[in-house]
Amino acid sequence: MATVVTDPTLKSVSILGLIVLIRTFLSLSLQVELEGKFPWQKARIDK
């Protein structure tokens, strides 16, 4: 197994930051879709 190593340039760090933002947005969207609330909201009490 080999590891790929590159120099951390501004472009590669920017791309990594963009990927992190996209993954965070998608994760949050999926959680809202499945649970019907944001993670920081209190649980609903359905009667």
mmCIF entry with sequence, helices, sheets and N, C-alpha, C, O atoms, coordinates in Angstrom:
data_MODEL
# 
_entry.id   MODEL 
# 
_entity.id                         1 
_entity.type                       polymer 
_entity.pdbx_number_of_molecules   1 
# 
_entity_poly.entity_id                      1 
_entity_poly.type                           'polypeptide(L)' 
_entity_poly.nstd_linkage                   no 
_entity_poly.nstd_monomer                   no 
_entity_poly.pdbx_seq_one_letter_code       MATVVTDPTLKSVSILGLIVLIRTFLSLSLQVELEGKFPWQKARIDK 
_entity_poly.pdbx_seq_one_letter_code_can   MATVVTDPTLKSVSILGLIVLIRTFLSLSLQVELEGKFPWQKARIDK 
_entity_poly.pdbx_strand_id                 A 
# 
loop_
_entity_poly_seq.entity_id 
_entity_poly_seq.num 
_entity_poly_seq.mon_id 
_entity_poly_seq.hetero 
1 1  MET n 
1 2  ALA n 
1 3  THR n 
1 4  VAL n 
1 5  VAL n 
1 6  THR n 
1 7  ASP n 
1 8  PRO n 
1 9  THR n 
1 10 LEU n 
1 11 LYS n 
1 12 SER n 
1 13 VAL n 
1 14 SER n 
1 15 ILE n 
1 16 LEU n 
1 17 GLY n 
1 18 LEU n 
1 19 ILE n 
1 20 VAL n 
1 21 LEU n 
1 22 ILE n 
1 23 ARG n 
1 24 THR n 
1 25 PHE n 
1 26 LEU n 
1 27 SER n 
1 28 LEU n 
1 29 SER n 
1 30 LEU n 
1 31 GLN n 
1 32 VAL n 
1 33 GLU n 
1 34 LEU n 
1 35 GLU n 
1 36 GLY n 
1 37 LYS n 
1 38 PHE n 
1 39 PRO n 
1 40 TRP n 
1 41 GLN n 
1 42 LYS n 
1 43 ALA n 
1 44 ARG n 
1 45 ILE n 
1 46 ASP n 
1 47 LYS n 
# 
_struct_asym.id          A 
_struct_asym.entity_id   1 
# 
_struct_conf.conf_type_id            HELX_P 
_struct_conf.id                      HELX_P1 
_struct_conf.pdbx_PDB_helix_id       AA1 
_struct_conf.beg_label_comp_id       LEU 
_struct_conf.beg_label_asym_id       A 
_struct_conf.beg_label_seq_id        10 
_struct_conf.pdbx_beg_PDB_ins_code   ? 
_struct_conf.end_label_comp_id       GLU 
_struct_conf.end_label_asym_id       A 
_struct_conf.end_label_seq_id        35 
_struct_conf.pdbx_end_PDB_ins_code   ? 
_struct_conf.beg_auth_comp_id        LEU 
_struct_conf.beg_auth_asym_id        A 
_struct_conf.beg_auth_seq_id         10 
_struct_conf.end_auth_comp_id        GLU 
_struct_conf.end_auth_asym_id        A 
_struct_conf.end_auth_seq_id         35 
_struct_conf.pdbx_PDB_helix_class    1 
_struct_conf.details                 ? 
_struct_conf.pdbx_PDB_helix_length   26 
# 
_struct_conf_type.id          HELX_P 
_struct_conf_type.criteria    ? 
_struct_conf_type.reference   ? 
# 
loop_
_atom_site.group_PDB 
_atom_site.id 
_atom_site.type_symbol 
_atom_site.label_atom_id 
_atom_site.label_alt_id 
_atom_site.label_comp_id 
_atom_site.label_asym_id 
_atom_site.label_entity_id 
_atom_site.label_seq_id 
_atom_site.pdbx_PDB_ins_code 
_atom_site.Cartn_x 
_atom_site.Cartn_y 
_atom_site.Cartn_z 
_atom_site.occupancy 
_atom_site.B_iso_or_equiv 
_atom_site.pdbx_formal_charge 
_atom_site.auth_seq_id 
_atom_site.auth_comp_id 
_atom_site.auth_asym_id 
_atom_site.auth_atom_id 
_atom_site.pdbx_PDB_model_num 
ATOM 1   N N  . MET A 1 1  ? 0.856   -1.163 0.000  1.00 0.00 ? 1  MET A N  1 
ATOM 2   C CA . MET A 1 1  ? 0.000   0.000  0.000  1.00 0.00 ? 1  MET A CA 1 
ATOM 3   C C  . MET A 1 1  ? 0.904   1.230  0.000  1.00 0.00 ? 1  MET A C  1 
ATOM 4   O O  . MET A 1 1  ? 1.916   1.261  0.701  1.00 0.00 ? 1  MET A O  1 
ATOM 5   N N  . ALA A 1 2  ? 0.539   2.243  -0.788 1.00 0.00 ? 2  ALA A N  1 
ATOM 6   C CA . ALA A 1 2  ? 1.352   3.446  -0.899 1.00 0.00 ? 2  ALA A CA 1 
ATOM 7   C C  . ALA A 1 2  ? 0.549   4.663  -0.465 1.00 0.00 ? 2  ALA A C  1 
ATOM 8   O O  . ALA A 1 2  ? -0.679  4.674  -0.544 1.00 0.00 ? 2  ALA A O  1 
ATOM 9   N N  . THR A 1 3  ? 1.250   5.675  -0.010 1.00 0.00 ? 3  THR A N  1 
ATOM 10  C CA . THR A 1 3  ? 0.633   6.932  0.395  1.00 0.00 ? 3  THR A CA 1 
ATOM 11  C C  . THR A 1 3  ? 1.044   8.013  -0.588 1.00 0.00 ? 3  THR A C  1 
ATOM 12  O O  . THR A 1 3  ? 2.216   8.117  -0.950 1.00 0.00 ? 3  THR A O  1 
ATOM 13  N N  . VAL A 1 4  ? 0.089   8.811  -1.017 1.00 0.00 ? 4  VAL A N  1 
ATOM 14  C CA . VAL A 1 4  ? 0.379   9.906  -1.932 1.00 0.00 ? 4  VAL A CA 1 
ATOM 15  C C  . VAL A 1 4  ? 0.581   11.165 -1.099 1.00 0.00 ? 4  VAL A C  1 
ATOM 16  O O  . VAL A 1 4  ? -0.276  11.531 -0.295 1.00 0.00 ? 4  VAL A O  1 
ATOM 17  N N  . VAL A 1 5  ? 1.714   11.821 -1.295 1.00 0.00 ? 5  VAL A N  1 
ATOM 18  C CA . VAL A 1 5  ? 2.039   13.024 -0.541 1.00 0.00 ? 5  VAL A CA 1 
ATOM 19  C C  . VAL A 1 5  ? 2.237   14.168 -1.517 1.00 0.00 ? 5  VAL A C  1 
ATOM 20  O O  . VAL A 1 5  ? 2.989   14.045 -2.484 1.00 0.00 ? 5  VAL A O  1 
ATOM 21  N N  . THR A 1 6  ? 1.556   15.288 -1.262 1.00 0.00 ? 6  THR A N  1 
ATOM 22  C CA . THR A 1 6  ? 1.724   16.475 -2.091 1.00 0.00 ? 6  THR A CA 1 
ATOM 23  C C  . THR A 1 6  ? 1.993   17.671 -1.194 1.00 0.00 ? 6  THR A C  1 
ATOM 24  O O  . THR A 1 6  ? 1.706   17.645 0.002  1.00 0.00 ? 6  THR A O  1 
ATOM 25  N N  . ASP A 1 7  ? 2.539   18.702 -1.781 1.00 0.00 ? 7  ASP A N  1 
ATOM 26  C CA . ASP A 1 7  ? 2.773   19.937 -1.041 1.00 0.00 ? 7  ASP A CA 1 
ATOM 27  C C  . ASP A 1 7  ? 1.449   20.658 -0.825 1.00 0.00 ? 7  ASP A C  1 
ATOM 28  O O  . ASP A 1 7  ? 0.653   20.769 -1.757 1.00 0.00 ? 7  ASP A O  1 
ATOM 29  N N  . PRO A 1 8  ? 1.197   21.152 0.391  1.00 0.00 ? 8  PRO A N  1 
ATOM 30  C CA . PRO A 1 8  ? -0.071  21.855 0.662  1.00 0.00 ? 8  PRO A CA 1 
ATOM 31  C C  . PRO A 1 8  ? -0.069  23.264 0.042  1.00 0.00 ? 8  PRO A C  1 
ATOM 32  O O  . PRO A 1 8  ? 0.399   24.222 0.657  1.00 0.00 ? 8  PRO A O  1 
ATOM 33  N N  . THR A 1 9  ? -0.582  23.366 -1.145 1.00 0.00 ? 9  THR A N  1 
ATOM 34  C CA . THR A 1 9  ? -0.678  24.664 -1.803 1.00 0.00 ? 9  THR A CA 1 
ATOM 35  C C  . THR A 1 9  ? -2.001  25.316 -1.442 1.00 0.00 ? 9  THR A C  1 
ATOM 36  O O  . THR A 1 9  ? -2.899  24.666 -0.907 1.00 0.00 ? 9  THR A O  1 
ATOM 37  N N  . LEU A 1 10 ? -2.114  26.595 -1.736 1.00 0.00 ? 10 LEU A N  1 
ATOM 38  C CA . LEU A 1 10 ? -3.351  27.312 -1.452 1.00 0.00 ? 10 LEU A CA 1 
ATOM 39  C C  . LEU A 1 10 ? -4.519  26.696 -2.220 1.00 0.00 ? 10 LEU A C  1 
ATOM 40  O O  . LEU A 1 10 ? -5.637  26.635 -1.708 1.00 0.00 ? 10 LEU A O  1 
ATOM 41  N N  . LYS A 1 11 ? -4.267  26.245 -3.432 1.00 0.00 ? 11 LYS A N  1 
ATOM 42  C CA . LYS A 1 11 ? -5.329  25.634 -4.243 1.00 0.00 ? 11 LYS A CA 1 
ATOM 43  C C  . LYS A 1 11 ? -5.816  24.320 -3.618 1.00 0.00 ? 11 LYS A C  1 
ATOM 44  O O  . LYS A 1 11 ? -7.022  24.089 -3.530 1.00 0.00 ? 11 LYS A O  1 
ATOM 45  N N  . SER A 1 12 ? -4.897  23.471 -3.190 1.00 0.00 ? 12 SER A N  1 
ATOM 46  C CA . SER A 1 12 ? -5.307  22.182 -2.625 1.00 0.00 ? 12 SER A CA 1 
ATOM 47  C C  . SER A 1 12 ? -6.014  22.358 -1.276 1.00 0.00 ? 12 SER A C  1 
ATOM 48  O O  . SER A 1 12 ? -6.957  21.628 -0.970 1.00 0.00 ? 12 SER A O  1 
ATOM 49  N N  . VAL A 1 13 ? -5.564  23.317 -0.478 1.00 0.00 ? 13 VAL A N  1 
ATOM 50  C CA . VAL A 1 13 ? -6.228  23.575 0.798  1.00 0.00 ? 13 VAL A CA 1 
ATOM 51  C C  . VAL A 1 13 ? -7.619  24.158 0.568  1.00 0.00 ? 13 VAL A C  1 
ATOM 52  O O  . VAL A 1 13 ? -8.552  23.838 1.304  1.00 0.00 ? 13 VAL A O  1 
ATOM 53  N N  . SER A 1 14 ? -7.766  25.010 -0.444 1.00 0.00 ? 14 SER A N  1 
ATOM 54  C CA . SER A 1 14 ? -9.075  25.580 -0.773 1.00 0.00 ? 14 SER A CA 1 
ATOM 55  C C  . SER A 1 14 ? -10.044 24.502 -1.235 1.00 0.00 ? 14 SER A C  1 
ATOM 56  O O  . SER A 1 14 ? -11.211 24.505 -0.845 1.00 0.00 ? 14 SER A O  1 
ATOM 57  N N  . ILE A 1 15 ? -9.571  23.595 -2.053 1.00 0.00 ? 15 ILE A N  1 
ATOM 58  C CA . ILE A 1 15 ? -10.415 22.491 -2.529 1.00 0.00 ? 15 ILE A CA 1 
ATOM 59  C C  . ILE A 1 15 ? -10.837 21.601 -1.363 1.00 0.00 ? 15 ILE A C  1 
ATOM 60  O O  . ILE A 1 15 ? -11.992 21.182 -1.290 1.00 0.00 ? 15 ILE A O  1 
ATOM 61  N N  . LEU A 1 16 ? -9.913  21.311 -0.453 1.00 0.00 ? 16 LEU A N  1 
ATOM 62  C CA . LEU A 1 16 ? -10.244 20.509 0.719  1.00 0.00 ? 16 LEU A CA 1 
ATOM 63  C C  . LEU A 1 16 ? -11.288 21.219 1.584  1.00 0.00 ? 16 LEU A C  1 
ATOM 64  O O  . LEU A 1 16 ? -12.219 20.580 2.074  1.00 0.00 ? 16 LEU A O  1 
ATOM 65  N N  . GLY A 1 17 ? -11.145 22.520 1.774  1.00 0.00 ? 17 GLY A N  1 
ATOM 66  C CA . GLY A 1 17 ? -12.125 23.289 2.543  1.00 0.00 ? 17 GLY A CA 1 
ATOM 67  C C  . GLY A 1 17 ? -13.493 23.260 1.894  1.00 0.00 ? 17 GLY A C  1 
ATOM 68  O O  . GLY A 1 17 ? -14.506 23.145 2.584  1.00 0.00 ? 17 GLY A O  1 
ATOM 69  N N  . LEU A 1 18 ? -13.535 23.365 0.568  1.00 0.00 ? 18 LEU A N  1 
ATOM 70  C CA . LEU A 1 18 ? -14.803 23.309 -0.163 1.00 0.00 ? 18 LEU A CA 1 
ATOM 71  C C  . LEU A 1 18 ? -15.462 21.945 -0.001 1.00 0.00 ? 18 LEU A C  1 
ATOM 72  O O  . LEU A 1 18 ? -16.678 21.860 0.173  1.00 0.00 ? 18 LEU A O  1 
ATOM 73  N N  . ILE A 1 19 ? -14.673 20.883 -0.056 1.00 0.00 ? 19 ILE A N  1 
ATOM 74  C CA . ILE A 1 19 ? -15.216 19.535 0.127  1.00 0.00 ? 19 ILE A CA 1 
ATOM 75  C C  . ILE A 1 19 ? -15.794 19.379 1.533  1.00 0.00 ? 19 ILE A C  1 
ATOM 76  O O  . ILE A 1 19 ? -16.855 18.778 1.706  1.00 0.00 ? 19 ILE A O  1 
ATOM 77  N N  . VAL A 1 20 ? -15.102 19.919 2.537  1.00 0.00 ? 20 VAL A N  1 
ATOM 78  C CA . VAL A 1 20 ? -15.601 19.847 3.910  1.00 0.00 ? 20 VAL A CA 1 
ATOM 79  C C  . VAL A 1 20 ? -16.923 20.588 4.038  1.00 0.00 ? 20 VAL A C  1 
ATOM 80  O O  . VAL A 1 20 ? -17.847 20.087 4.678  1.00 0.00 ? 20 VAL A O  1 
ATOM 81  N N  . LEU A 1 21 ? -17.034 21.777 3.439  1.00 0.00 ? 21 LEU A N  1 
ATOM 82  C CA . LEU A 1 21 ? -18.286 22.538 3.491  1.00 0.00 ? 21 LEU A CA 1 
ATOM 83  C C  . LEU A 1 21 ? -19.433 21.802 2.804  1.00 0.00 ? 21 LEU A C  1 
ATOM 84  O O  . LEU A 1 21 ? -20.549 21.776 3.322  1.00 0.00 ? 21 LEU A O  1 
ATOM 85  N N  . ILE A 1 22 ? -19.167 21.208 1.649  1.00 0.00 ? 22 ILE A N  1 
ATOM 86  C CA . ILE A 1 22 ? -20.203 20.470 0.919  1.00 0.00 ? 22 ILE A CA 1 
ATOM 87  C C  . ILE A 1 22 ? -20.659 19.260 1.734  1.00 0.00 ? 22 ILE A C  1 
ATOM 88  O O  . ILE A 1 22 ? -21.858 18.999 1.831  1.00 0.00 ? 22 ILE A O  1 
ATOM 89  N N  . ARG A 1 23 ? -19.714 18.519 2.320  1.00 0.00 ? 23 ARG A N  1 
ATOM 90  C CA . ARG A 1 23 ? -20.082 17.342 3.127  1.00 0.00 ? 23 ARG A CA 1 
ATOM 91  C C  . ARG A 1 23 ? -20.879 17.740 4.359  1.00 0.00 ? 23 ARG A C  1 
ATOM 92  O O  . ARG A 1 23 ? -21.817 17.044 4.748  1.00 0.00 ? 23 ARG A O  1 
ATOM 93  N N  . THR A 1 24 ? -20.510 18.855 4.972  1.00 0.00 ? 24 THR A N  1 
ATOM 94  C CA . THR A 1 24 ? -21.246 19.331 6.149  1.00 0.00 ? 24 THR A CA 1 
ATOM 95  C C  . THR A 1 24 ? -22.670 19.702 5.774  1.00 0.00 ? 24 THR A C  1 
ATOM 96  O O  . THR A 1 24 ? -23.612 19.346 6.482  1.00 0.00 ? 24 THR A O  1 
ATOM 97  N N  . PHE A 1 25 ? -22.838 20.419 4.660  1.00 0.00 ? 25 PHE A N  1 
ATOM 98  C CA . PHE A 1 25 ? -24.171 20.803 4.200  1.00 0.00 ? 25 PHE A CA 1 
ATOM 99  C C  . PHE A 1 25 ? -25.017 19.577 3.871  1.00 0.00 ? 25 PHE A C  1 
ATOM 100 O O  . PHE A 1 25 ? -26.188 19.514 4.246  1.00 0.00 ? 25 PHE A O  1 
ATOM 101 N N  . LEU A 1 26 ? -24.442 18.616 3.183  1.00 0.00 ? 26 LEU A N  1 
ATOM 102 C CA . LEU A 1 26 ? -25.194 17.412 2.818  1.00 0.00 ? 26 LEU A CA 1 
ATOM 103 C C  . LEU A 1 26 ? -25.573 16.599 4.052  1.00 0.00 ? 26 LEU A C  1 
ATOM 104 O O  . LEU A 1 26 ? -26.683 16.071 4.124  1.00 0.00 ? 26 LEU A O  1 
ATOM 105 N N  . SER A 1 27 ? -24.677 16.493 5.010  1.00 0.00 ? 27 SER A N  1 
ATOM 106 C CA . SER A 1 27 ? -24.976 15.764 6.236  1.00 0.00 ? 27 SER A CA 1 
ATOM 107 C C  . SER A 1 27 ? -26.099 16.431 7.007  1.00 0.00 ? 27 SER A C  1 
ATOM 108 O O  . SER A 1 27 ? -27.010 15.760 7.492  1.00 0.00 ? 27 SER A O  1 
ATOM 109 N N  . LEU A 1 28 ? -26.038 17.749 7.123  1.00 0.00 ? 28 LEU A N  1 
ATOM 110 C CA . LEU A 1 28 ? -27.078 18.497 7.820  1.00 0.00 ? 28 LEU A CA 1 
ATOM 111 C C  . LEU A 1 28 ? -28.420 18.364 7.097  1.00 0.00 ? 28 LEU A C  1 
ATOM 112 O O  . LEU A 1 28 ? -29.455 18.176 7.736  1.00 0.00 ? 28 LEU A O  1 
ATOM 113 N N  . SER A 1 29 ? -28.401 18.461 5.774  1.00 0.00 ? 29 SER A N  1 
ATOM 114 C CA . SER A 1 29 ? -29.628 18.326 4.992  1.00 0.00 ? 29 SER A CA 1 
ATOM 115 C C  . SER A 1 29 ? -30.251 16.946 5.157  1.00 0.00 ? 29 SER A C  1 
ATOM 116 O O  . SER A 1 29 ? -31.470 16.818 5.269  1.00 0.00 ? 29 SER A O  1 
ATOM 117 N N  . LEU A 1 30 ? -29.421 15.927 5.171  1.00 0.00 ? 30 LEU A N  1 
ATOM 118 C CA . LEU A 1 30 ? -29.921 14.563 5.332  1.00 0.00 ? 30 LEU A CA 1 
ATOM 119 C C  . LEU A 1 30 ? -30.538 14.368 6.717  1.00 0.00 ? 30 LEU A C  1 
ATOM 120 O O  . LEU A 1 30 ? -31.585 13.734 6.850  1.00 0.00 ? 30 LEU A O  1 
ATOM 121 N N  . GLN A 1 31 ? -29.895 14.907 7.736  1.00 0.00 ? 31 GLN A N  1 
ATOM 122 C CA . GLN A 1 31 ? -30.432 14.773 9.085  1.00 0.00 ? 31 GLN A CA 1 
ATOM 123 C C  . GLN A 1 31 ? -31.763 15.508 9.218  1.00 0.00 ? 31 GLN A C  1 
ATOM 124 O O  . GLN A 1 31 ? -32.680 14.994 9.859  1.00 0.00 ? 31 GLN A O  1 
ATOM 125 N N  . VAL A 1 32 ? -31.890 16.685 8.635  1.00 0.00 ? 32 VAL A N  1 
ATOM 126 C CA . VAL A 1 32 ? -33.151 17.427 8.686  1.00 0.00 ? 32 VAL A CA 1 
ATOM 127 C C  . VAL A 1 32 ? -34.232 16.660 7.926  1.00 0.00 ? 32 VAL A C  1 
ATOM 128 O O  . VAL A 1 32 ? -35.384 16.617 8.358  1.00 0.00 ? 32 VAL A O  1 
ATOM 129 N N  . GLU A 1 33 ? -33.868 16.065 6.814  1.00 0.00 ? 33 GLU A N  1 
ATOM 130 C CA . GLU A 1 33 ? -34.829 15.306 6.009  1.00 0.00 ? 33 GLU A CA 1 
ATOM 131 C C  . GLU A 1 33 ? -35.330 14.076 6.763  1.00 0.00 ? 33 GLU A C  1 
ATOM 132 O O  . GLU A 1 33 ? -36.518 13.758 6.711  1.00 0.00 ? 33 GLU A O  1 
ATOM 133 N N  . LEU A 1 34 ? -34.439 13.388 7.457  1.00 0.00 ? 34 LEU A N  1 
ATOM 134 C CA . LEU A 1 34 ? -34.819 12.161 8.147  1.00 0.00 ? 34 LEU A CA 1 
ATOM 135 C C  . LEU A 1 34 ? -35.549 12.419 9.465  1.00 0.00 ? 34 LEU A C  1 
ATOM 136 O O  . LEU A 1 34 ? -36.524 11.735 9.775  1.00 0.00 ? 34 LEU A O  1 
ATOM 137 N N  . GLU A 1 35 ? -35.088 13.394 10.238 1.00 0.00 ? 35 GLU A N  1 
ATOM 138 C CA . GLU A 1 35 ? -35.649 13.618 11.565 1.00 0.00 ? 35 GLU A CA 1 
ATOM 139 C C  . GLU A 1 35 ? -36.661 14.753 11.616 1.00 0.00 ? 35 GLU A C  1 
ATOM 140 O O  . GLU A 1 35 ? -37.420 14.850 12.580 1.00 0.00 ? 35 GLU A O  1 
ATOM 141 N N  . GLY A 1 36 ? -36.691 15.609 10.610 1.00 0.00 ? 36 GLY A N  1 
ATOM 142 C CA . GLY A 1 36 ? -37.654 16.695 10.570 1.00 0.00 ? 36 GLY A CA 1 
ATOM 143 C C  . GLY A 1 36 ? -37.300 17.878 11.450 1.00 0.00 ? 36 GLY A C  1 
ATOM 144 O O  . GLY A 1 36 ? -38.138 18.747 11.691 1.00 0.00 ? 36 GLY A O  1 
ATOM 145 N N  . LYS A 1 37 ? -36.065 17.919 11.933 1.00 0.00 ? 37 LYS A N  1 
ATOM 146 C CA . LYS A 1 37 ? -35.633 19.047 12.768 1.00 0.00 ? 37 LYS A CA 1 
ATOM 147 C C  . LYS A 1 37 ? -34.121 19.208 12.635 1.00 0.00 ? 37 LYS A C  1 
ATOM 148 O O  . LYS A 1 37 ? -33.417 18.298 12.200 1.00 0.00 ? 37 LYS A O  1 
ATOM 149 N N  . PHE A 1 38 ? -33.640 20.397 13.024 1.00 0.00 ? 38 PHE A N  1 
ATOM 150 C CA . PHE A 1 38 ? -32.209 20.633 13.033 1.00 0.00 ? 38 PHE A CA 1 
ATOM 151 C C  . PHE A 1 38 ? -31.602 19.968 14.266 1.00 0.00 ? 38 PHE A C  1 
ATOM 152 O O  . PHE A 1 38 ? -32.304 19.790 15.262 1.00 0.00 ? 38 PHE A O  1 
ATOM 153 N N  . PRO A 1 39 ? -30.332 19.598 14.234 1.00 0.00 ? 39 PRO A N  1 
ATOM 154 C CA . PRO A 1 39 ? -29.722 18.905 15.375 1.00 0.00 ? 39 PRO A CA 1 
ATOM 155 C C  . PRO A 1 39 ? -29.751 19.718 16.668 1.00 0.00 ? 39 PRO A C  1 
ATOM 156 O O  . PRO A 1 39 ? -29.767 19.131 17.751 1.00 0.00 ? 39 PRO A O  1 
ATOM 157 N N  . TRP A 1 40 ? -29.758 21.015 16.591 1.00 0.00 ? 40 TRP A N  1 
ATOM 158 C CA . TRP A 1 40 ? -29.725 21.845 17.799 1.00 0.00 ? 40 TRP A CA 1 
ATOM 159 C C  . TRP A 1 40 ? -31.116 22.163 18.332 1.00 0.00 ? 40 TRP A C  1 
ATOM 160 O O  . TRP A 1 40 ? -31.235 22.839 19.354 1.00 0.00 ? 40 TRP A O  1 
ATOM 161 N N  . GLN A 1 41 ? -32.173 21.695 17.668 1.00 0.00 ? 41 GLN A N  1 
ATOM 162 C CA . GLN A 1 41 ? -33.530 21.909 18.163 1.00 0.00 ? 41 GLN A CA 1 
ATOM 163 C C  . GLN A 1 41 ? -33.891 20.821 19.162 1.00 0.00 ? 41 GLN A C  1 
ATOM 164 O O  . GLN A 1 41 ? -33.411 19.691 19.073 1.00 0.00 ? 41 GLN A O  1 
ATOM 165 N N  . LYS A 1 42 ? -34.746 21.180 20.115 1.00 0.00 ? 42 LYS A N  1 
ATOM 166 C CA . LYS A 1 42 ? -35.212 20.201 21.085 1.00 0.00 ? 42 LYS A CA 1 
ATOM 167 C C  . LYS A 1 42 ? -36.137 19.194 20.399 1.00 0.00 ? 42 LYS A C  1 
ATOM 168 O O  . LYS A 1 42 ? -36.735 19.483 19.363 1.00 0.00 ? 42 LYS A O  1 
ATOM 169 N N  . ALA A 1 43 ? -36.235 18.048 20.981 1.00 0.00 ? 43 ALA A N  1 
ATOM 170 C CA . ALA A 1 43 ? -37.086 16.982 20.410 1.00 0.00 ? 43 ALA A CA 1 
ATOM 171 C C  . ALA A 1 43 ? -38.552 17.399 20.474 1.00 0.00 ? 43 ALA A C  1 
ATOM 172 O O  . ALA A 1 43 ? -39.001 18.023 21.436 1.00 0.00 ? 43 ALA A O  1 
ATOM 173 N N  . ARG A 1 44 ? -39.273 17.042 19.439 1.00 0.00 ? 44 ARG A N  1 
ATOM 174 C CA . ARG A 1 44 ? -40.722 17.317 19.415 1.00 0.00 ? 44 ARG A CA 1 
ATOM 175 C C  . ARG A 1 44 ? -41.456 16.291 20.267 1.00 0.00 ? 44 ARG A C  1 
ATOM 176 O O  . ARG A 1 44 ? -41.078 15.121 20.320 1.00 0.00 ? 44 ARG A O  1 
ATOM 177 N N  . ILE A 1 45 ? -42.499 16.745 20.924 1.00 0.00 ? 45 ILE A N  1 
ATOM 178 C CA . ILE A 1 45 ? -43.357 15.840 21.688 1.00 0.00 ? 45 ILE A CA 1 
ATOM 179 C C  . ILE A 1 45 ? -44.692 15.761 20.953 1.00 0.00 ? 45 ILE A C  1 
ATOM 180 O O  . ILE A 1 45 ? -45.519 16.668 21.044 1.00 0.00 ? 45 ILE A O  1 
ATOM 181 N N  . ASP A 1 46 ? -44.888 14.668 20.227 1.00 0.00 ? 46 ASP A N  1 
ATOM 182 C CA . ASP A 1 46 ? -46.143 14.487 19.485 1.00 0.00 ? 46 ASP A CA 1 
ATOM 183 C C  . ASP A 1 46 ? -47.176 13.840 20.378 1.00 0.00 ? 46 ASP A C  1 
ATOM 184 O O  . ASP A 1 46 ? -46.911 12.835 21.038 1.00 0.00 ? 46 ASP A O  1 
ATOM 185 N N  . LYS A 1 47 ? -48.354 14.426 20.389 1.00 0.00 ? 47 LYS A N  1 
ATOM 186 C CA . LYS A 1 47 ? -49.437 13.880 21.218 1.00 0.00 ? 47 LYS A CA 1 
ATOM 187 C C  . LYS A 1 47 ? -50.478 13.204 20.365 1.00 0.00 ? 47 LYS A C  1 
ATOM 188 O O  . LYS A 1 47 ? -51.464 12.686 20.890 1.00 0.00 ? 47 LYS A O  1 
# 
